[in-house]
Amino acid sequence: MRLFLSSYQAGKYNKELLDFLGNIRKMAYISNAKDYKTPKERQEKIEENFDYWRSIGIEPTEIDLRPFFGKKGAEKLLADYKLVWLGGGNAFLLRRALKYTGIDKFLTTKVRDGSIIYGGESAGAIMASPTLQGSEDDSTNEDDPHYVPKEYEKKILWDGLGFLDYVPVPHYKSPDVGDSIDGYVDYLKKRKIPFKTIREEQVLVIDGDETELLQ
C-alpha cells in the first residue's frame, strides 16, 4: 500500500513525489471535495491546481463523480490510472461522493493491493483515516458536514476509507486556518484516537510497512 498525504499539493516535496511515482505521470484527480463552491469558484480552483501539477510534470484529469451518483460504472473512470489524487475541500461531500458511486470500495481494493497509489491533500488526506469525526466545523461550508448541495443527501458518513489506523491531521499550526485544527487535535486526544499531524509544507509518505514524515 502506497500513500502520499499532504496539507496542500506536494508540500515542498515535488521531487520526492516524482521519485515516489517512478515513471507514473498521469493522475486521476477526484474533485468532489470542492462541490461546496460555486461552479465558477470550483473551476477556478481546479485550474489553479492543474497548473501546479503540470508545472512539475504530472498530467491531471478531473474525475467528477456526480454524474455517477446512484449508478454503476464509475470505476471505469479510473481504469487507466495508477495514481488517484483526492483534492481538498469538504471531506464530508467527498466521502458521500465516494460512497454514492462505489469508488470507496474500488479504492479500498486497489490501494490495498498496490495497483493504485493514493494521493490526498487536506480532506483527501483525512479520507485515508478510520474516521472523519473531529474534522467538522459548522462555521464554514468547507468543513460543515450538514452542508449539502442539491446532488447530495443529508445523511452524514463519518467513516473514512480506513487505509490507516490513525488520523492524519493536515494544516497543523497553519496561520491560515486559525484554531480549528487545534480543536481537531484536542478532540482526537480526548477520545484517545491516534493521529499524526502534518504541517503546511510537510508530507506523510506510506510505502508498504514504512512511514516517513518529510519535514
MISELO-187110 format. One record per residue (C-alpha): residue number from 0; z negated, y, x negated. Coordinates in steps of 0.2 Angstrom, whole numbers, padded with zeros to 4 digits. Each point is the difference from the previous one (the first is absolute). Example, Ala and Ser with C-alpha at 12.3 -4.5 7.8 and 13.67 -1.06 7.14 Angstrom:
MISELO-187110
<node><pos>0</pos><z>-0039</z><y>-0022</y><x>-0062</x></node>
<node><pos>1</pos><z>0003</z><y>0017</y><x>-0006</x></node>
***
This chain:
MISELO-187110
<node><pos>0</pos><z>0000</z><y>0000</y><x>0000</x></node>
<node><pos>1</pos><z>0005</z><y>0017</y><x>-0007</x></node>
<node><pos>2</pos><z>-0005</z><y>0017</y><x>0007</x></node>
<node><pos>3</pos><z>0002</z><y>0018</y><x>-0006</x></node>
<node><pos>4</pos><z>-0012</z><y>0011</y><x>0009</x></node>
<node><pos>5</pos><z>-0002</z><y>0019</y><x>-0002</x></node>
<node><pos>6</pos><z>-0006</z><y>0016</y><x>0009</x></node>
<node><pos>7</pos><z>0018</z><y>0008</y><x>-0002</x></node>
<node><pos>8</pos><z>0016</z><y>-0008</y><x>-0006</x></node>
<node><pos>9</pos><z>-0003</z><y>-0008</y><x>-0017</x></node>
<node><pos>10</pos><z>-0013</z><y>0012</y><x>-0005</x></node>
<node><pos>11</pos><z>0003</z><y>0005</y><x>-0018</x></node>
<node><pos>12</pos><z>0007</z><y>-0018</y><x>-0004</x></node>
<node><pos>13</pos><z>0018</z><y>0000</y><x>0003</x></node>
<node><pos>14</pos><z>0004</z><y>-0010</y><x>-0016</x></node>
<node><pos>15</pos><z>-0013</z><y>-0012</y><x>0004</x></node>
<node><pos>16</pos><z>0007</z><y>-0003</y><x>0017</x></node>
<node><pos>17</pos><z>0017</z><y>-0003</y><x>-0006</x></node>
<node><pos>18</pos><z>-0007</z><y>-0012</y><x>-0013</x></node>
<node><pos>19</pos><z>-0009</z><y>-0009</y><x>0014</x></node>
<node><pos>20</pos><z>0016</z><y>-0001</y><x>0010</x></node>
<node><pos>21</pos><z>0010</z><y>-0008</y><x>-0014</x></node>
<node><pos>22</pos><z>0018</z><y>0002</y><x>0005</x></node>
<node><pos>23</pos><z>-0004</z><y>0004</y><x>0019</x></node>
<node><pos>24</pos><z>0007</z><y>0017</y><x>0004</x></node>
<node><pos>25</pos><z>0002</z><y>-0001</y><x>0019</x></node>
<node><pos>26</pos><z>-0014</z><y>0004</y><x>0012</x></node>
<node><pos>27</pos><z>-0003</z><y>-0002</y><x>0018</x></node>
<node><pos>28</pos><z>-0011</z><y>0015</y><x>0006</x></node>
<node><pos>29</pos><z>-0009</z><y>-0003</y><x>0016</x></node>
<node><pos>30</pos><z>-0002</z><y>0017</y><x>0007</x></node>
<node><pos>31</pos><z>-0010</z><y>-0002</y><x>0016</x></node>
<node><pos>32</pos><z>-0016</z><y>0007</y><x>-0007</x></node>
<node><pos>33</pos><z>0009</z><y>0017</y><x>0002</x></node>
<node><pos>34</pos><z>0003</z><y>-0002</y><x>0019</x></node>
<node><pos>35</pos><z>-0014</z><y>0012</y><x>0003</x></node>
<node><pos>36</pos><z>0011</z><y>0014</y><x>-0006</x></node>
<node><pos>37</pos><z>0014</z><y>0009</y><x>0010</x></node>
<node><pos>38</pos><z>0017</z><y>-0007</y><x>-0003</x></node>
<node><pos>39</pos><z>0005</z><y>0015</y><x>-0011</x></node>
<node><pos>40</pos><z>-0016</z><y>-0001</y><x>-0011</x></node>
<node><pos>41</pos><z>0001</z><y>-0019</y><x>-0001</x></node>
<node><pos>42</pos><z>0018</z><y>0001</y><x>-0007</x></node>
<node><pos>43</pos><z>-0004</z><y>0013</y><x>-0012</x></node>
<node><pos>44</pos><z>-0015</z><y>-0010</y><x>-0007</x></node>
<node><pos>45</pos><z>0011</z><y>-0015</y><x>-0002</x></node>
<node><pos>46</pos><z>0014</z><y>0009</y><x>-0009</x></node>
<node><pos>47</pos><z>-0013</z><y>0008</y><x>-0011</x></node>
<node><pos>48</pos><z>-0007</z><y>-0018</y><x>-0004</x></node>
<node><pos>49</pos><z>0018</z><y>-0007</y><x>-0003</x></node>
<node><pos>50</pos><z>0004</z><y>0014</y><x>-0012</x></node>
<node><pos>51</pos><z>-0015</z><y>-0005</y><x>-0010</x></node>
<node><pos>52</pos><z>0005</z><y>-0019</y><x>0000</x></node>
<node><pos>53</pos><z>0018</z><y>0003</y><x>-0005</x></node>
<node><pos>54</pos><z>-0006</z><y>0012</y><x>-0014</x></node>
<node><pos>55</pos><z>-0009</z><y>-0015</y><x>-0008</x></node>
<node><pos>56</pos><z>0015</z><y>-0012</y><x>0003</x></node>
<node><pos>57</pos><z>-0005</z><y>-0009</y><x>0016</x></node>
<node><pos>58</pos><z>0011</z><y>0000</y><x>0015</x></node>
<node><pos>59</pos><z>-0010</z><y>0001</y><x>0016</x></node>
<node><pos>60</pos><z>0006</z><y>-0005</y><x>0018</x></node>
<node><pos>61</pos><z>-0010</z><y>0006</y><x>0015</x></node>
<node><pos>62</pos><z>-0006</z><y>-0014</y><x>0011</x></node>
<node><pos>63</pos><z>-0005</z><y>0007</y><x>0017</x></node>
<node><pos>64</pos><z>-0008</z><y>-0014</y><x>0010</x></node>
<node><pos>65</pos><z>0000</z><y>0009</y><x>0017</x></node>
<node><pos>66</pos><z>0017</z><y>-0006</y><x>0006</x></node>
<node><pos>67</pos><z>-0008</z><y>-0018</y><x>-0002</x></node>
<node><pos>68</pos><z>-0016</z><y>0002</y><x>0010</x></node>
<node><pos>69</pos><z>-0003</z><y>-0015</y><x>0011</x></node>
<node><pos>70</pos><z>0016</z><y>-0008</y><x>-0007</x></node>
<node><pos>71</pos><z>0005</z><y>-0013</y><x>-0012</x></node>
<node><pos>72</pos><z>0010</z><y>0002</y><x>-0016</x></node>
<node><pos>73</pos><z>-0009</z><y>0014</y><x>-0009</x></node>
<node><pos>74</pos><z>-0002</z><y>-0011</y><x>-0015</x></node>
<node><pos>75</pos><z>0019</z><y>0000</y><x>-0003</x></node>
<node><pos>76</pos><z>-0002</z><y>0018</y><x>-0005</x></node>
<node><pos>77</pos><z>-0010</z><y>-0006</y><x>-0015</x></node>
<node><pos>78</pos><z>0010</z><y>-0015</y><x>-0004</x></node>
<node><pos>79</pos><z>0009</z><y>0007</y><x>-0016</x></node>
<node><pos>80</pos><z>-0015</z><y>0009</y><x>-0007</x></node>
<node><pos>81</pos><z>-0012</z><y>-0006</y><x>-0013</x></node>
<node><pos>82</pos><z>-0010</z><y>0016</y><x>0000</x></node>
<node><pos>83</pos><z>-0008</z><y>0007</y><x>0017</x></node>
<node><pos>84</pos><z>-0009</z><y>0016</y><x>-0001</x></node>
<node><pos>85</pos><z>-0011</z><y>0006</y><x>0014</x></node>
<node><pos>86</pos><z>-0001</z><y>0019</y><x>0001</x></node>
<node><pos>87</pos><z>-0015</z><y>0011</y><x>0003</x></node>
<node><pos>88</pos><z>-0005</z><y>0008</y><x>0016</x></node>
<node><pos>89</pos><z>-0009</z><y>-0007</y><x>0015</x></node>
<node><pos>90</pos><z>-0006</z><y>-0017</y><x>-0004</x></node>
<node><pos>91</pos><z>-0003</z><y>-0005</y><x>0018</x></node>
<node><pos>92</pos><z>0018</z><y>0004</y><x>0005</x></node>
<node><pos>93</pos><z>0006</z><y>-0010</y><x>-0015</x></node>
<node><pos>94</pos><z>-0011</z><y>-0015</y><x>0005</x></node>
<node><pos>95</pos><z>0006</z><y>0001</y><x>0018</x></node>
<node><pos>96</pos><z>0018</z><y>0000</y><x>-0006</x></node>
<node><pos>97</pos><z>-0002</z><y>-0015</y><x>-0011</x></node>
<node><pos>98</pos><z>-0008</z><y>-0009</y><x>0014</x></node>
<node><pos>99</pos><z>0012</z><y>0004</y><x>0013</x></node>
<node><pos>100</pos><z>0015</z><y>-0006</y><x>-0010</x></node>
<node><pos>101</pos><z>-0009</z><y>-0016</y><x>-0009</x></node>
<node><pos>102</pos><z>0003</z><y>0009</y><x>-0017</x></node>
<node><pos>103</pos><z>-0019</z><y>-0003</y><x>-0003</x></node>
<node><pos>104</pos><z>0002</z><y>-0019</y><x>0000</x></node>
<node><pos>105</pos><z>0017</z><y>0001</y><x>-0009</x></node>
<node><pos>106</pos><z>-0008</z><y>0011</y><x>-0014</x></node>
<node><pos>107</pos><z>-0016</z><y>-0011</y><x>-0001</x></node>
<node><pos>108</pos><z>0011</z><y>-0015</y><x>-0003</x></node>
<node><pos>109</pos><z>0012</z><y>0008</y><x>-0012</x></node>
<node><pos>110</pos><z>-0012</z><y>0010</y><x>-0010</x></node>
<node><pos>111</pos><z>-0012</z><y>-0015</y><x>-0002</x></node>
<node><pos>112</pos><z>0014</z><y>-0011</y><x>-0006</x></node>
<node><pos>113</pos><z>0006</z><y>0012</y><x>-0013</x></node>
<node><pos>114</pos><z>0017</z><y>0003</y><x>0007</x></node>
<node><pos>115</pos><z>-0003</z><y>0018</y><x>0005</x></node>
<node><pos>116</pos><z>-0010</z><y>0013</y><x>-0010</x></node>
<node><pos>117</pos><z>-0011</z><y>0011</y><x>0011</x></node>
<node><pos>118</pos><z>-0001</z><y>0019</y><x>-0004</x></node>
<node><pos>119</pos><z>-0010</z><y>0012</y><x>0010</x></node>
<node><pos>120</pos><z>-0006</z><y>0018</y><x>-0001</x></node>
<node><pos>121</pos><z>-0015</z><y>0007</y><x>0009</x></node>
<node><pos>122</pos><z>0001</z><y>-0009</y><x>0018</x></node>
<node><pos>123</pos><z>0011</z><y>-0013</y><x>-0008</x></node>
<node><pos>124</pos><z>-0013</z><y>-0003</y><x>-0013</x></node>
<node><pos>125</pos><z>-0014</z><y>-0002</y><x>0013</x></node>
<node><pos>126</pos><z>0011</z><y>-0012</y><x>0009</x></node>
<node><pos>127</pos><z>-0002</z><y>-0013</y><x>-0013</x></node>
<node><pos>128</pos><z>-0019</z><y>-0001</y><x>0004</x></node>
<node><pos>129</pos><z>-0009</z><y>-0011</y><x>0012</x></node>
<node><pos>130</pos><z>-0005</z><y>0015</y><x>0012</x></node>
<node><pos>131</pos><z>0005</z><y>0017</y><x>0004</x></node>
<node><pos>132</pos><z>-0017</z><y>0005</y><x>0006</x></node>
<node><pos>133</pos><z>-0007</z><y>0015</y><x>-0008</x></node>
<node><pos>134</pos><z>0017</z><y>0008</y><x>-0003</x></node>
<node><pos>135</pos><z>0001</z><y>0009</y><x>0017</x></node>
<node><pos>136</pos><z>-0002</z><y>0018</y><x>0002</x></node>
<node><pos>137</pos><z>0002</z><y>0007</y><x>0018</x></node>
<node><pos>138</pos><z>0002</z><y>0018</y><x>-0006</x></node>
<node><pos>139</pos><z>0018</z><y>-0003</y><x>-0006</x></node>
<node><pos>140</pos><z>0015</z><y>-0009</y><x>0007</x></node>
<node><pos>141</pos><z>0003</z><y>-0008</y><x>-0017</x></node>
<node><pos>142</pos><z>-0016</z><y>-0010</y><x>0000</x></node>
<node><pos>143</pos><z>-0004</z><y>-0001</y><x>0019</x></node>
<node><pos>144</pos><z>0001</z><y>-0018</y><x>0007</x></node>
<node><pos>145</pos><z>0001</z><y>0007</y><x>0018</x></node>
<node><pos>146</pos><z>0016</z><y>0010</y><x>-0003</x></node>
<node><pos>147</pos><z>0014</z><y>-0009</y><x>0007</x></node>
<node><pos>148</pos><z>0018</z><y>0006</y><x>0001</x></node>
<node><pos>149</pos><z>0010</z><y>-0006</y><x>0015</x></node>
<node><pos>150</pos><z>0006</z><y>-0016</y><x>-0008</x></node>
<node><pos>151</pos><z>-0017</z><y>-0006</y><x>-0004</x></node>
<node><pos>152</pos><z>-0014</z><y>-0008</y><x>0010</x></node>
<node><pos>153</pos><z>-0018</z><y>0006</y><x>0001</x></node>
<node><pos>154</pos><z>-0008</z><y>-0016</y><x>-0007</x></node>
<node><pos>155</pos><z>-0007</z><y>0003</y><x>-0017</x></node>
<node><pos>156</pos><z>0003</z><y>-0014</y><x>-0013</x></node>
<node><pos>157</pos><z>-0014</z><y>0001</y><x>-0013</x></node>
<node><pos>158</pos><z>0005</z><y>-0015</y><x>-0011</x></node>
<node><pos>159</pos><z>0010</z><y>0003</y><x>-0016</x></node>
<node><pos>160</pos><z>0012</z><y>-0012</y><x>-0007</x></node>
<node><pos>161</pos><z>-0014</z><y>-0008</y><x>-0010</x></node>
<node><pos>162</pos><z>0009</z><y>-0002</y><x>-0017</x></node>
<node><pos>163</pos><z>-0016</z><y>0006</y><x>-0008</x></node>
<node><pos>164</pos><z>-0018</z><y>-0005</y><x>0003</x></node>
<node><pos>165</pos><z>-0005</z><y>0019</y><x>-0003</x></node>
<node><pos>166</pos><z>0006</z><y>0017</y><x>0006</x></node>
<node><pos>167</pos><z>0010</z><y>0011</y><x>-0011</x></node>
<node><pos>168</pos><z>-0005</z><y>0018</y><x>0003</x></node>
<node><pos>169</pos><z>0014</z><y>0012</y><x>-0004</x></node>
<node><pos>170</pos><z>-0002</z><y>0019</y><x>-0003</x></node>
<node><pos>171</pos><z>-0017</z><y>-0002</y><x>-0007</x></node>
<node><pos>172</pos><z>-0008</z><y>0016</y><x>-0006</x></node>
<node><pos>173</pos><z>0016</z><y>0009</y><x>0005</x></node>
<node><pos>174</pos><z>-0002</z><y>0019</y><x>0004</x></node>
<node><pos>175</pos><z>0014</z><y>-0001</y><x>0012</x></node>
<node><pos>176</pos><z>-0009</z><y>-0012</y><x>0013</x></node>
<node><pos>177</pos><z>-0017</z><y>0008</y><x>0000</x></node>
<node><pos>178</pos><z>-0016</z><y>-0011</y><x>0003</x></node>
<node><pos>179</pos><z>0009</z><y>-0012</y><x>0011</x></node>
<node><pos>180</pos><z>0002</z><y>-0013</y><x>-0014</x></node>
<node><pos>181</pos><z>-0018</z><y>0002</y><x>-0005</x></node>
<node><pos>182</pos><z>-0004</z><y>-0005</y><x>0018</x></node>
<node><pos>183</pos><z>0011</z><y>-0015</y><x>-0001</x></node>
<node><pos>184</pos><z>-0009</z><y>-0006</y><x>-0016</x></node>
<node><pos>185</pos><z>-0017</z><y>0003</y><x>0008</x></node>
<node><pos>186</pos><z>0006</z><y>-0010</y><x>0016</x></node>
<node><pos>187</pos><z>0005</z><y>-0015</y><x>-0012</x></node>
<node><pos>188</pos><z>-0016</z><y>0001</y><x>-0010</x></node>
<node><pos>189</pos><z>-0011</z><y>0000</y><x>0015</x></node>
<node><pos>190</pos><z>0008</z><y>-0015</y><x>0007</x></node>
<node><pos>191</pos><z>0001</z><y>-0009</y><x>-0017</x></node>
<node><pos>192</pos><z>0019</z><y>-0001</y><x>0001</x></node>
<node><pos>193</pos><z>0007</z><y>-0002</y><x>-0017</x></node>
<node><pos>194</pos><z>0012</z><y>0014</y><x>-0006</x></node>
<node><pos>195</pos><z>0009</z><y>0007</y><x>-0015</x></node>
<node><pos>196</pos><z>0004</z><y>0019</y><x>-0001</x></node>
<node><pos>197</pos><z>0017</z><y>0007</y><x>-0005</x></node>
<node><pos>198</pos><z>0001</z><y>0018</y><x>-0006</x></node>
<node><pos>199</pos><z>0015</z><y>0010</y><x>0003</x></node>
<node><pos>200</pos><z>0010</z><y>-0005</y><x>-0016</x></node>
<node><pos>201</pos><z>-0007</z><y>-0017</y><x>-0002</x></node>
<node><pos>202</pos><z>0008</z><y>-0016</y><x>0006</x></node>
<node><pos>203</pos><z>-0007</z><y>-0017</y><x>0003</x></node>
<node><pos>204</pos><z>0011</z><y>-0015</y><x>-0006</x></node>
<node><pos>205</pos><z>-0003</z><y>-0018</y><x>0006</x></node>
<node><pos>206</pos><z>0010</z><y>-0013</y><x>-0010</x></node>
<node><pos>207</pos><z>-0005</z><y>-0017</y><x>0005</x></node>
<node><pos>208</pos><z>-0018</z><y>-0002</y><x>-0005</x></node>
<node><pos>209</pos><z>0000</z><y>0016</y><x>-0010</x></node>
<node><pos>210</pos><z>-0006</z><y>0017</y><x>0007</x></node>
<node><pos>211</pos><z>0002</z><y>0016</y><x>-0010</x></node>
<node><pos>212</pos><z>-0004</z><y>0018</y><x>0005</x></node>
<node><pos>213</pos><z>0012</z><y>0011</y><x>-0010</x></node>
<node><pos>214</pos><z>-0009</z><y>0016</y><x>-0004</x></node>
***
